[in-house]
Each structure stands twice: as structure tokens, then as C-alpha cells.
Amino acid sequence: MNAPIDVSFFARAAKPLTSYRPYWAKRFGVAPFLPMSRAEMEQLGWDSCDIILVTGDAYVDHPSFGMAVIGRVLEAQGFRVGIIAQPDWQSAEPFKALGKPNLFWGVTAGNMDSMINRYTADRKIRSDDAYTPGDVGGKRPDRAAIVYSQRCREAFKDVPIVLGGIEGSLRRIAHYDYWSDKVRRSIVVDSKCDLLLYGNAERALVEVAHRIAAREPVEHITDVRGTAFIRRPHDPTAEGWIEIDSSEVDQPGHVEDHINPYQTTSEQAQAQGQSCSKEDGSQPPLTPAGEGRGEGSSAYKPITIHRPLGASGVAKLPRDRSVIRLPSYEQVKSDAVLYAHANRVLHLETNPGNARALVQAHGEGATARDVWINPPPIPLTTAEMDYVFDLPYARGPHPVYADEHGKHDGATKIPAWEMIRFSINIMRGCFGGCTFCSITEHEGRIIQSRSEDSIIKEVEDIRDKVDGFTGVISDLGGPTANMYRLGCKSPAIEAACRKPSCVYPGICQNLHTNHDPLIKIYRRARALKGIKKILIGSGLRYDLAVKSPEYVKELVQHHVGGYLKIAPEHTEGGPLSKMMKPGIGSYDRFKTMFEKYSEEAGKKQFLIPYFIAAHPGTSDEDMMNLAIWLKKNGFRADQVQTFYPSPMATATAMYHTSLNPLKGVHRDDRAEKVDIVRGDKRRRLHKAFLRYHDPNNWPLLREALKTMGRADLIGNGKHHLIPTFQPMTDGGYQSARRKNSTPGGAKPSERAAAVVKPGGMGKGTASTGKAPTKGRILTQHTGLPPRAGAKGRGQ
């Protein structure tokens, strides 16, 4: 069964990207790279730029980099687009390098949120930046979107600022900020931008660009989906909207006793200790329904409220003219219940088919203004996705980053580009709804897929045009590896659905899980001349994969390079329910299929499961049980993933409020409380359980296990979690990502290396004081054997 591509409800309301009349500057043609200097502009024959994009990333002209996509899309519409990449933000001068933009600034922090890019989950500053030449840290400021917007305003005061990117998407309403541990205002207020574009913004940006080019004032552009902006109270442009007040949560109080409808008026009065006699001078009573009314009776008639009815006979407000008022910034800043409520409403209004506009007040009195958030953008059709990805990308970094040999593989290598250099993005969006993930908030849950021909053409382009290609495609994927062309069986149901996930608590009966289109692409791509291997590097949704045994077989036997990454995230029901992830049983079913098909192919391959420590809803016992599971299954995690509260995520709302917005928000005992892992000591403990094999963690784990009454897990047998003895350690370990390792006090040659043999925690696990043996490789899970012929790090 084929997915309902291009017949969806969403395709009917959107103007196609290719339907606009090109801007007059299209006559200048296509630039080999979008210019980053005045000299490059002159070579193209430009006297000025129509739009200047400012980004926190190095400029790589590749469709996996947001600025390149936006720049090429605008160029295809006829605009002259320049790029200022990673400018020195200490003054406004670097922002004047290309002159004054004729139309507007386009500002983004880059492909990553600048705070997540610059800080670890423990709020320690990183020394590296994968989006910078040479992997050098410190090339972008904290809260880069705000800083860049301020400098753009200083450089040219009267030029409109259009803000975009994931940093803006995740901060479009008042949000909890993990780094300052407080609720911050909407980024629309803090950046003072004229317009915020959230999500994948091609559709909105093309419309906004053409309207500004037509000399429409930016403050009048208030009707574009996927945008947010400031409105002052009593703004005439807000007339005609029906406001739904959702700024409060009902407060439970005393419930009045219901009146017995079968009592007479006199009996009702007597039951309440009153009288209805005329002698008491009381007012004429309200005659109960059903009592006879004699002549001269002063009975009140009921008031009838007429409201428009939907097809089902239920009162219905027009969604396209309804706006929901969220609790104000001042309210959510001081009231955890209202913060959780606002977060819940925001996530319920994410389906482009039925989402309503949102409004949130910021400030009071003379400073009062509303942040107005229009409904999400209409997803791109397959034809539009092809249009975006088929644009003439150079598929490499700008020449300004090249070394003395004109290459990008040495000291100026950009790690993020190196990682996706030979990979292909085949789709967008994710309907998984994992509460800790920001994909849904940014890209949406509607899957937007490219056509098979467009994908195959890109494979051929990599083969024929990209330097250094050896015949191996590193990934055919996207946010997930196997959601290509998956979607709802019914466009009508898809447009009306308000579920946060299509696969939790189980796979929706209306979701088709047919992997045939993906299998066809895999087979066609690997059959191309010059293609030796196609790997799948994106995370696999294994609960979907097991629905298609043929897909699992195809994947395992042809597209796994020895290791396959999947993400169960945990084994215990408590944290999994807060993550909206399937139970570990789904992993076990996939593992059985994986091993079966690997054996049939005569291959020795391994699953690499990822887990999260310290996620909301995780108890110490949950982490202990996960460590026991890891030990039983022979896994030893080298890199540990600790919960990182990103702005606007549902799990972040749990972290901040200790409430579960998934279960509804209340002010009484109906509200579900969530166990939050706070404080360095407890976060260290949860990470230590994931790295149970590291001798540096054994003292902490021994203390915790004794406190928990589980001293039976301490011993020197294979069934014990940690041993009783303690080797000499210096507190450091060598991570696979060396720059994020914790260095010890001694020299590497003198360090107690705590080398652990695969397969158990028995004798012989003490520190040897030697470097890892030759041929050993530090992988995500060091319990796995090295790949054949691999050299150990540091050899």
C-alpha cells in the first residue's frame, strides 16, 4: 500500500514554491557559492545584496546545512543572497561587510541551538564546535540569535530582521532556560526581530521575501503560517479573531449540593433553612422545571445560547479565526502549573490541519505586548521537496575555509560536513513524539518525503562530483532511518488528529507501516555503477521496522557496516512512559530478527543501543535495573548520554515543573508528579550506573547500592554488578570523543587505564597501568570487539 503522498489535506491550502514570479535580479544567474565578501559580489556583477543571511555555522553549501538551503531557495526565486558566517559579534562592523541588504536580514544561530552547541549537559563549556573549521570552539556567542539580531539592528537600523532556525523555533514562547535555571521571555521579544519563522521555513520565507520585495511593510505581514511576531494591545490587525482564554487552570473548590428537582419550591426553601412565604417579604421564587405554572405565575424563562454547530451537532468555532490565549510570561515565570499547562496547549496545537493560533502576553502597562504565533506551516509536497534538494548546491565548504592546498581535509576540516559529506537526506519530520527530542517542535510530525528519482540523482551527483568519494554512501536517512513515505491512511484523519505520537503507547491503527518504497530505494541505489556500499547511519525506529520483516532483512544483510545504532533509551516502564518510548520488548523482538538475518548472511554484526541517564521520571532503582540489564547483555557504554533539557520540549516542562503535561494539568491530587533528577551528585550517580564498568565509578556505586539495600550486587562474581576491590585510578577516562574526555592528573603513559576485557566483570578487570592493547578500538560500547583491521586510538 502506498503512502498518501501529495493527496494530503495539507497540500490543498498552500501556494506552491514554484508558482511565484521570479524577482528581477534572477538575470544575474546562479552563484557557484553565495558570496561572503564584496569581492565575490563584484565578480558576480552585484552592487548590493537583496537579502543577507547571518549564521553561527561555517558556510557549507550542502542541503544538510540550513543556511545553504535557505540561500539557494531564495536565489532560485531571483534574489541576490549574501552570507555572513560566524561573524565577530563584539561590534557591528563585521555585519557591514556586504553592505546594506535591500530587503531584509535573515538571522539564525545555525544548525544547532547555540547553547546546546556550546555547553555540555552538565553546563560545562565545550572546547570544540563541529560546525567550525578545525573543530574550534568559541566562534559563536551564547544565545547567538539574539546577539546577531542586535548587531544587525546596530549596523543598519531600518532594515527588517527575519529570525529563523532551530534556536528560534524552540524559543517562540516563554520557555524554561536550563542554563540560567529560569523562565525566559519569547525570543521574539528578546531579539527584537520583526518576524520569527519557526520550523522548516522555505514556504513562509519565500512568501515573506516576495511581499517585502513588493514594498509591503513587514509589520503588516501577520497572516503567514509558521511565523511569530509582536502585536500591541488593541492592534486593529487583530480584529475579527475569536479569542479562547486558556490562561488559567481550574481551581478545585467547594461543590454546592445539587437541588432535588422533584421537591416543590417550598420544600427546597425549607431544606435550605429558608421560607418562601409572601409574609416573609421574600422575592418571587424561581419555579422549578416541571412544576405547573398557574395564571399570573412569574416564572423565569431559560436563556438559550446559540452557537454555530459542526457536522456532528457539537458547537464549533472556526479554527482559522480562533486564537488561544496562553498564560502570560509573568504567570508562567512564577507558576509551575501554568507553565506545564502552556506547554501542553502548545504541543496540542502542532498539527497543521487543525492547529489554532496562539498568543502570549509579555509585560504589563506601557510595556504590554502580545507574542502572536500563527499555526504551523503547511508541509512541503514531494514535488516541492525535490525542488529544494535539486538546487545547484556546491556540496562542500566555501573556498575561504580551504587550506594552502585548496583542500578541506586538514587543519580546516569542518567535522559536521565531514560527517554528512557522503550522506543523503531523504525525508523530514518525525511522528515519534519523544518528549526529550526537538524534532517534532521544529520539523513537525508530518513526514515530508522526496521522490525516488530525486534521491537517486543525488547519489549519482555524489559519485560523480564530490572529491574523495570511495564508493560508500554513509547514510540514506533523515531524522529517522525508516519513516520514509510513512503516514496516515486517511488524509481526513491526519488533518483532524491531535495525538502527540503515532507510535505511542502503540502503533496507531491508522498509520501504515509499509516499508516497500524504502526497500526499493535501497535496492536501486546500491545497484548503481560505482556504488560499493550504502550504510544507514540515521537512528532506526525499530518498533516500526519489526512490522516489515522484509525491510529488516534488507537492512541487516546489505546496509549495516558491522554496527547498527538504535535507541531504546531505557529498560524500565517509569522513564519510558515519560519519554513516550516503546518497552524493551520491542528491542528484544528486533534483536532476534537482527541476529537471525545476520546469521543467514554469514555476517557477525552488533547492535549499539543508546540509553539516557537522569531523564525525568527515572528513579535510582530504574538506573540500577538498567545497569543490571547492560551487564547481563554484555554492554559497556563508553559515551554516556545524559538528559539535556532543551527549550520547549515536554520532558523539559517535566524537569522544570515536576508535573507530567502528558496526563493533563491540574492543581489537585489528579496531577501526576514526576521524579526529577536534580543536583550534580544524583546526576553523577545515574551516569555511573550506565558506566558501571568504570573503576572510577565503583566507590559511588558501592555507597548507593548499600543505601538502596542492594549490597548483594557487590562482589567478584560474574553475577555481581561491581567488584569489592578498588584499583588505583586518577579519576579520568579516555572517551571515544577525545576532546570531551576527563583528563587525569598523571601523564597518559602513567595513567591507570582501567582496561576492561569484553564479556564480564570477573577477575582480571583491575587497572593494568598500560595503554589499550594494539587493535583495540574505543567504540560507543567498549564491550564489543573491534572491527577487523581497525587500529586502536592512540596507537
N, C-alpha and C positions, 0 to 999 in steps of 0.2 A: 504493500500500500504506500503510495507516495504522499509526502507531506503536502499540506495545502499552501504551496508556495505561490505568492502573487495573487491569490484569490481571497486573502485575508480581509477582514473588516478594515484593518488599518490602512490598506493601500488605497481605499476609496476617498479618503479625506485629504490626501496630501498632494501638493503640486510637485511633479517630477523635477529632479535636479537639472535635467537636460532641457527643460521647457522654457528657461529664461533667455531673453535676448542678450547676447554677449555684450559686455561693456566695450566702449570704443577702443580701449588700449589692447584689445586682443590682436590687433595688427602687428604688435611687436613680436609675436610668436612665443615659442617655448624656450625657457632658460635652461641651460644644462644643469645648473644649480641655482636656486633662488639666491639673489645677491646678498652678501653680508658686508659690502663696502661700497663706497662711492665709485671706486674704480671699476668694480664689476657692473654697477649700474650704467656707467658711461659706455662700457663695451657692449651693453645690450641696447644702447641708444636711449636710455631713460634719463629724463631730467629730474624725476621725482618718483616716489612710491605712492601708490594709491592706499595700500594697507601695509603696515609694518607689524610683524609678529615678534613678540618678545618672549623668550623661553628660557627656562632654567637648565635645559639639556644642551649638550653639544648638538649641532645641526647635522643629522644623518638623513639623507634623502632616501628614505625607505618607508614603505607603508606600515611598518610596525611602530613608527615614531609619529606621534600625534601632530606635531608642527609640520612635518613633511606632508601629511595627508591634507591638513587644512590649507597649507600653502598651495599645493598642487590643485586642489579643488577650486580655490579662488582664482588661481591662474587660468584654469580651464574656463572660468566664467568671464575671462577677459581682463582681470585686474592685474596691475603690477604689484607684486608682493615681495617685500624685503624681509630679512630675518636678522634680528639681533639676538645672538645666542650667548647665554651666560655672561651678561654684562657686569662690569664692576658697579655695584649698587651704591657705592659710597657718595656718589654725586649724580647729577642729571646729565653730565656731559656725554658719557658713553651712549646715552639714549638719543643723542642728537646726531649720531654717526651717519645715518642715512637721510638726514633732513627731516622735514615735517611731512607726516603722512597726509595725503589729500583727503582721505575719508575717515579712517579710524585706526586706533591701536588694537591689536589682538594680543592679549596677555595670558600667559599660562606659567605655572610653576614647573611644568614638564610632565613626562610620562608617569612620574611618581609624585605623591604628596611630599612636599619639601621637608616636613618634619619627620615623616617615616624614613625618608631618604637619608636624613642627617643624624638620626638618633636610633639607638637600639631599643628593644622592648624594655630594657632596664634604664632608659633615659640617659644612656651614655653616648657621647658623640662618636660618630663613626670616623675612621681615618680614611675611608675610601668612598668613591662615588662611581658606580658602574656606568653612568651616563656622561662621564667626563673623560677627555683624553688622558691616558696614563693612569686612570683609576684614582685620580687625586681628589681628596675631599676638600670641602670649604669653598667651592666655586659658586655656590648659591646661598642666599641668606635664609634664615628661619622665616617661615610664612612668606615665601617668595612672591606669591601672587599679590599680596598686599604691598610689599616693598616695591615691586616693579610698577604697580599701578600708581603709587605715589610719585615715583621718579618720572614716569611718563607724563603725569599731570604737571610736574615742575618743568619738564622740557618744553612742552607745548600745551599751554593751559586750556586752549579752546578746542582741542581735538578729542572726540569721543573715545572712551575706553570700553572695549568689549572684552570681558573676562571669561575664560573657559578652562577646560582641563579638569582632571580628577580632583585637584585641590579645591577648586570652586564647587564642583558637584557635591562633594562631601560636606560642604560648609554652607549650603544655601539657606539653612535656617539656623536659629540659635542652637549651639551644639556643645557637648562636653569636650573639653580640650585636655587630653591626658597629660600633656607636657607641663601645663600650668595648674592642672588639677582644679579647673573651674569651668563654668559655662561661659562661652564667648558669644558675642553677637554674630549675626549673619555676616558672611564675608562681603555681601553686597554693601553693608553699612561700613565695615572697617576699611574696605578697599576704595570706597567712593567711586566705584565703577558706574558707568551709565547703564550697562546691561550685562547680566551674567547669563552665559549659555551653559546649561548643565547637560551631562550625558554626551553621547556621540553627536556632535553638533553640526554636521555637514548641512542638513536640511535647514536648520534655523539660521546658520551663518550665511548661507547663500541668499536667503530671503532678506536678512538684515543688510547685507552688503549692497544688494541692488536697491533697496529702499533708501539707504543713506546716499548712494550714488545718485538717486533721483531727487536729492536735496530734501528728503523728508527729515525733520528734526528727530534726533534719536529719542528724545523724551516722549515723542508721540508713538513710538513703536512699542505698543503694550499688548499686542494681540498675537504674538508669535509663540507657538508652543515650544516648550523646552527653555524658556527664558525666565529670569527673575529680575526685579527692578524695584526702585523705591517709589512709593506713592504717598503724598501728603494727605492728611485728613481732608475730607470734602473735595477731593480731586474730581472734577467733572467727568474725567475719562472713566471713572468707576461707576457712573450712573447706569442703571439697568441690570446690575448684578444682584442676585439674591444671596444674602449673607446667611450662612448657617453657623451659629455660635457654638463652637466646641472648645471654648476656653476654660471650662470648668469640668470637674468630675463630681458626680452626685455625692453629696454628703449624707450618709445614713442618719436618720433621726427617729423621733417618736412617731409611731404609726397610729393614727386615730382609729378607734373601733368603727367597723362598718355598721351602718344603721340597718336594722331589720326591715326589709321592705314590706313585710306583712303586718307591721304594727300600724295602728292608727296614729294620727298626729298627736293626740292626747297621750297615747301610750309612749310615744317617742319622747315627748317633753317630760313625762313622769320619770322615764328611765334615766334622763339626764338631770334630774332634780329640779326641773322647771315646771312651769304651768303655761297652758295656752288659753286660759280663760280670759274673756273680754274684761272681766273685772280687774285683772292684774294690769290692764293698760298695755299689754304686750302687742307687738306688731302682728299683723295677719301672717299666719304660718304658711310655709311653702307646702302645698298639697302634694303628698307622695304620689308617684306614678301608680296608676291602677285604682286610686280611690275615686268614687263618684264625685262629680262636681255639680252642685246644685246651681240653680239660677242665682246670679249675683255673686258667684264664687270669684275670689280674687286670685286664682291660681296663676302662677308664673309659667310662661311658655318657654321651653328649652331653646337655647341658641343653637342654630345649625351653622357649622363652619364648612364652607365649600372649598375644596382643594382639587386641583387637576388630578385625574386618575390615569394610571397607566393601563396597559392592556389587561393586566391581571385584576384590575379594580382597586389597586392599592394606590394611595396618594403618592404622587411622584413629582419631584421638582426637576426642571430641565437642567441636566448636568452641565451643559455647555455654557450656562449662565449662572451657575452656582459656585460660590466660593466659601470655603470653610475657614473660619477664624480660629487659629490655634491660640493656645495660651501665649501671652506676650513674653518677650525676652526677660523682663523683670520678674514675671511669675515663674518661668521655668528655671531661672537662675537660683531662686530661693526655695522652690517646692519640688522635691523629687518625684512626687506623684504626678504633678502636672508635666514634668519633663518626660516621664515614661508615657503619659497619655499623648503628648505631642508626637513622640517618636512612633507610637502605634498608628496614629492617624496618618502620618507621613507615609508609612510603609503600606497602608491600605490604599493609598491614592497613587499607585505607581503603574497601574495598567493603562496604557494609552487609550484603550477602548472605553473606559468608564471613569477615569480619574477626574477629579474636580480641582479647580484652582485652590491654592492655599494662601492665607495672608497671616502675617505675624507682626504685631506692633512692637516697635523699638522706641524707647524713650517716652517721656511724658511732657505735657505742657507745650512750650515753644519748640522743644526738640522732637516732638512726637512725629513718627513716620511709620508707614507700613512697608514691610518687605512682602511684595506680591510675587507669588510663584505660579506661573502658568502650568497647565498639565504637561506631562512628558511628551517629547517629540514623537511623531509617527515613525515607526521603524522603516529602514530602507528596504525597498524591494530587492529581489535578486538582481534585476537589471541595474538598479542604482548601486548595489554593492559592486557589481562588475565594473561599472563606470568609475567608481572611486579607486578600485585596486588596479585598474588597467591604465591609469595615468602614467606619464613618462617619468617614473622615478629613476634616479641615477643608481639607486640601490647601494649607496656607500656614503661614507662621511664626506663632508665638504673638503675640498683640496687644502683649505687653510690649516687643517689638522695633520697633513701629511708630514712625514719625517724627511730627512735630507735625501732619501732615495725615492721620495714620492709615494711611499707606502704607508699603510695604517696598521701594520702588524707588529711594530716595535714599541718604542717608548711612548708613542702617542696613541696606542691602541685603545679603542673605546669598548670596554667589556660587554656592555649591553648590546652593541652592534655585533660584536663577535658571536654572542650567544644566538642571535636571530639571523645571522648573515645568510645561512642556507635554509632558513625555515620559512613556512608559508602559513599565513593566517587564512583559514577557510570559512570562518563564521564569527559572529559576535553574539554577546548576550549569554545569560545563564538562568535557567529556571530552577536551579537547585535551592536557592534561598538560604544558604548557610548564613547563620546570624553574625558570624565574625568576619564575613567577606564583604567587600565593597563593590563587587562586580555588578550586582543587581541594582544598587543605588546609582551606579554610573552608566552602565550599558543597557540595563533593563533586563526583563526576563523573557522577552520575545526573541527567539532565535532568528538572526538575520544571516542567511547563507549565500555564498557565491555560487555561480554556476560551475558545473564540472569543466566546461571548456575554459573558463577564466582561470581556474586553478591549474589546469594542465599547461596553459600558456605561460603561467608564472614559473612552473617547474622548468619549462624549456628555456625561459629567459635566464634563470639562474645557471642552468647548464651551459648556455652559450655566451653569457655576458659577464658573469661575476668571476673576478680573479680568485684563484686559489681553490676553485671548486674541484673536489676529488671524486665526485660521483655519489656522494652521500647527502641526502636531504635530511636535516636534523629534526624537522618536525612538520607534520601536516596537522594543524590543530587550531587552537584558539583559547578562550577562557577554559573550555573543557575539550577533551580529545574527541568525544563521541556524542555530541549533541547536534551534529550537522544535520540539517533539514528535519530535525525532530520538532514536533509542535502539537497543538491541539487538533483533534479530529474534526472539530466543528468551529468554523470562524465565528459563529454567533456565541458559542460558549466561551471561546477565547476572549472575545470582546467584553463579555459580562463578568468573567471570573475575577475574584478578589483574593484568591488564596495566595499566600506568600511563597509557596513552593508547589511544584508539580510532582515532586517525588518524596515528600514527607507529609505524614508518617509512613505512607506507602506510595507507590507509583499511581497516579491518578488514572482512573478508568478511561478518561477522555484523551489521555496522552498516547500517541502512537510511538512505539519504540522500534520501528523498522530501521535497521542499520544498512539495508541494501545499497542506498546511494553512496554511503561511505565506503563500503566494501568495493563498489565499482570504481571509485576514485583511486583507492589503494592499488587495485589491480592494473588500472590503466596507467597510473603514474610509474609504477615500478617496471612496466613493460617498455617504457621509453628508452630509446637508444642512449647510452651514456649514463644511465642511472643505475648505480650498483646497489644502493640500499636506501630505503626510506624508513626512517625511525619516527616513532611517535613520542615526542617529548612533553606534550601537554598532559596535565593531570587527567586521569581516566575516571569517569563516573561508573564504578564497577557494578552498582545496583541496576543500572540500565544495561550494561554490557551483558550481564548474565541472561537477559531476556533474548539475546541473539547469540546462541552458541556458535553460529557460523562466523559472526564477527570476531568473537573471542579467538576462534581457531585461526582466522586470517591474521589477526593482530599478533598472536603469540608465535606463529610459525614463520612470519615474514617481516615483522616490523618491530621486534624487540632486540635491542643490542646487548643482550645479557642481563640487563636490569630494567625493570619497569616500575615507575613511581605511581603509587596510589595513596589515597589519604583517608584511612578510616577515622583518624583524629583521636579516637578513644575506644575503649572496650566496654565502658560502663554506661548504663542507661541514664543516670543523672546528668552528666555533662553532655551526652549525645542528644538528649531531649532539648537542652538549651542551645545546642548547635544546629538543630534540625538536620541531623545526620542519621543514616540508617544504622541498625545494630551490627555488631561484629559478625553476626551470622551471614550477612551478605558478603562480607570479606571472605569468610570461610568457603562459601559456595564458589566465588570467583577463583580463589586459590586452588580449589580442587580442579576446576576447568583449566586453569593456567598450567598446572603441573601435568595434567593429562595430555594436553596438546603439545607441551614442550617435550614430553617423553616420546610422543608419536613422531615428532620431528627429529628426534635424536639429539636434542639440544639441552644443555644444562643452563637454565636461566633462573633468575631470582626476582622476587617481588621486593620492592623497597617501600614499606608502609611508613607514612608520616603521622606523627602524633603531636597534639598540642598540650602543653603544660599550663596550669593555672587559669584555665578557661572558667568563666562564671558558671557556677553550679557544680564545680569539681571539689569533692571532699578529699582529705588526706587519704582516706581509705580507698577512694577511687583511684588515686595515683599509685597506691601500693598494689592494688589489684592489677593495674596496667603493667607495673614493673614485673609482677609475677608472670603475667602473660608473655611479656617480652622475653623473660628468662626462659620460660618453658618452650618458646618458639625459636630461641637462639638468636634474637636480635639485640644488637648493641648500638644504640643511636649515638652517632658522633656529633652531628649538629642538632641542637635542641631548639624546637620552635615553641616559644613562649607566647601566650596570648598578648596581642598588641591592640589596645582599644583605639581603633580608627574612628574618626568623627562620623557620627550619624548611623553607625552600624547598630543593629538591635542588641548584639552582645555588649556593645559599649554602653547602651542605655541600661542594661542589667548591671554592668560594672559600676556605673555612677549611682544608680538608684537602689540597688539590691532588690529590685522588683522584676517580674517577668512580664514584659508587654505582650508576649505571645498568648498569655492566658487572660488578657483583659486587665484593666487598671481600675482599682477600687481603693477606697480609704478605710476599709474594714478588713476583717479576717478573710474575706474572699480573695484578697490579693495574694498571689504566690510570691513568697520571699525566696531569694536566690543567695546561695552561699558564695561570697566573693572572696577571691584570694588576693588579699592586700598585704602590703609590707614586704620588705626585702627578704626577711627570714623565711616566711611561708612560701614565697615565690621560689626562693632557692631550694627549699625542700621539694617542691613539686618538680623542679628541673632535675634535682638529684635523683628522684625516683626514675626519671626517664634515662638518666645516665648512671644506673645502679652499678655498672661495672667499673666506674672510675674510682680508684682508691681515694682520691681527694674528697669524694662524697661519702665515704663509709662512716666517718665519725658522726656526721649529721644524721645519716640514715639509722645508725645504731641507736642514737638518742631518741629519734622519732618512733622507731619500732618498739622500743621499750615502753615509751609513753602510751602508745596505742595498744599495748598488751599483746604484741606480736613478736616477742623475743624469740619465738620458735623459728623465725625466718633468719636468725643469725646463727651461722655455723659454717663448717668447712665441707659439707656435703654438697652434692650436685643439686639437691632439692632445696638448699638454702638460698636466700636472696643475696646476702653479703657474708663474707667470712668474719671470723673472730679476730684474726691477726690484722695488724696495720703496718703496711710497708712505709718506708721513708718516702715522703713526697714533698714537693715545694709549692704545691697549690696551683700549678699550671698544667695545661694540656694543649696539645697541638691539634687544632681544628683543621678540617679539610679546607676551610676558608681561612687561610693563614693570618690574614690581617685582623681577623676578629678573634684570634686565639688569645688566651690569657697567659702572658709570659711569666715564667718562673724567675726566681732570683738567681739561679745558677746559670752558667753557660749551657748551651744546648748539649755539648758533648758530655757535660757532667750531670745533666738533668736525669732524675729518676723517671724513666719514660713510661712506667706502668704499662708495658706491652702485655696485651691480653690475648691468649690463644683462642681461636674460634672453637665454639662448641661447648662451653660450660664454664663455671666459676669454681672449679675444684682446685687442687693443688697446682703449683707452678704458675700462679697468677700474680705473684709478687713482682715488685719492680726489679728489673734486671740492670738498670743503670746504663743500658745500651740504646742506641738508635734502633728504629724499626728494622727488621731483617730485610735484606735485599729482595725486591719483588713484591713486598707488601704495599698495598695502596690504601690510603685513608679514604674510605667511601662514606656515604651517608650512614651506613651501618657497618661498623668495622668487624662485625662477626662474620660477614660474608667473605668468601675467598676472593683474591684479586683476579682481574681478568688476565687471560693468558698473555704473556709477553709484556705486561704492564710494569713500569718502573715505579718503585716507591718514591714518595716525595722526599726530598732531601738527600736522595742517593747521588 
